[in-house]
Amino acid sequence: MAATAKTVLPEESELTVQEIDASWPTLHTASVYIGKACEWYNNDFMLCRSEEGDPRRCLNEGKAVTACALDVLKKLKKHCLDDFNAYMTCLERSSGTLEFSPCRKTQAALDQCVLQNLNIERPSFGYFCETKVHHTSRPRPETPTTTFPDPVPGIPPDQPREKAKYHNRFWYKS
């Protein structure tokens, strides 16, 4: 999307939202629970982005995703801080790439705590890759009826063409 002089940008107050100030290991540890708890908000945001084609129209949906993720992190801190920190420390120190496999025992303890206190069950492997239908209350946007002409006109069929200077170019592909 190109910005022109007629492009209306949102005000600073519309863009202000409490940001998530968390490190990569923290987000990596909480990602599954945030993804599961905020799935509806995230799907609504992504549907808005794909239908509208203009991210400025989806600011409220984006704010809802951020607020949901922040709420999940606050609940994790309140209810499962010790298990969360143990799992995060294991991920951070066991390998340079934050691999899950060396930390399955601490993961199981955190999963149990999150299930008991937040009622969020860890999804199965590949859950987020499954196809799902998202039902939203947001109205479907109208499709634009204006069509733009081709900016580069084609060569007329009766136009004489020069013979290729250095043979046929398809000869080189074989």
SVG drawing of the C-alpha trace seen along z (x, -y; Angstrom):
<svg xmlns="http://www.w3.org/2000/svg" viewBox="-22 -16 46 51">
<polyline fill="none" stroke="black" stroke-width="0.4" points="0.0,0.0 1.5,-3.3 0.9,-6.4 -0.1,-9.6 -1.1,-13.1 -4.7,-11.9 -3.9,-9.0 -5.4,-9.6 -3.2,-8.2 -4.5,-7.3 -4.0,-9.7 -1.3,-9.0 -4.0,-8.3 -5.5,-5.6 -2.2,-3.8 -1.3,-4.0 -1.7,-0.6 0.1,1.0 3.0,3.0 4.2,6.4 7.7,5.8 8.9,9.4 12.1,11.1 12.3,13.8 12.5,16.7 9.5,15.4 7.4,15.2 8.7,18.5 7.6,20.1 4.2,18.5 3.5,18.7 1.4,21.9 -0.8,20.6 -1.2,17.2 -2.0,18.8 -4.6,21.0 -6.3,18.4 -6.2,15.6 -7.0,17.8 -10.4,16.1 -9.0,12.6 -6.0,13.4 -8.2,15.1 -10.5,12.1 -7.6,9.8 -6.1,11.9 -9.5,12.2 -9.9,8.4 -6.4,7.9 -7.0,10.2 -10.5,8.9 -9.9,5.2 -6.5,5.0 -5.8,1.9 -4.3,2.4 -5.6,-0.9 -9.1,0.5 -8.1,3.3 -6.6,1.3 -9.3,2.3 -8.8,6.0 -5.0,5.6 -5.6,3.9 -7.8,6.8 -5.0,9.4 -2.4,7.4 -4.8,7.0 -5.5,10.7 -1.8,11.7 -1.1,9.3 -3.9,10.7 -2.6,14.3 0.9,13.2 -0.5,11.5 -2.4,14.7 0.7,16.8 2.6,14.6 0.0,14.6 -0.8,18.3 2.2,20.2 5.3,18.0 7.6,20.7 6.8,23.3 6.9,20.7 10.4,19.5 11.7,23.1 10.6,24.0 11.8,20.7 15.2,21.1 15.5,24.7 14.7,23.5 17.1,20.7 20.1,22.6 19.7,26.1 20.4,25.1 21.3,22.1 18.1,22.4 15.5,22.7 14.7,26.3 11.8,28.0 13.1,31.6 15.5,31.2 12.8,29.6 9.9,32.0 9.6,32.4 9.4,28.7 7.0,28.3 4.7,31.0 4.7,29.2 3.8,25.9 1.2,27.5 -0.5,29.0 -0.4,25.6 -1.9,23.8 -4.6,26.4 -5.6,26.2 -5.4,22.5 -6.1,20.9 -8.1,23.8 -5.9,23.7 -5.0,27.1 -1.8,27.3 -2.9,28.0 -1.6,31.0 1.3,30.7 0.0,29.2 -3.1,27.7 -2.4,24.2 -1.9,25.6 -5.4,27.1 -8.0,25.4 -10.7,23.7 -13.8,21.7 -13.9,18.4 -17.3,16.8 -17.2,13.1 -19.8,10.4 -17.8,7.9 -19.7,7.2 -18.1,8.4 -16.5,5.5 -17.9,4.4 -15.7,5.3 -14.6,2.3 -16.3,1.9 -13.7,-0.3 -11.3,1.4 -8.1,-0.2 -6.9,0.0 -3.8,1.8 -1.0,-0.7 1.1,0.8 -0.8,1.2 0.0,4.4 1.6,4.6 -1.0,4.7 -1.1,8.1 -0.5,6.6 2.7,4.8 5.7,6.1 8.4,7.7 12.1,7.8 13.9,11.1 15.8,12.1 19.4,10.8 21.1,13.8 18.8,16.8 15.8,17.9 16.0,17.4 14.3,20.7 17.2,22.6 19.3,21.8 16.7,23.3 17.1,26.9"/>
</svg>
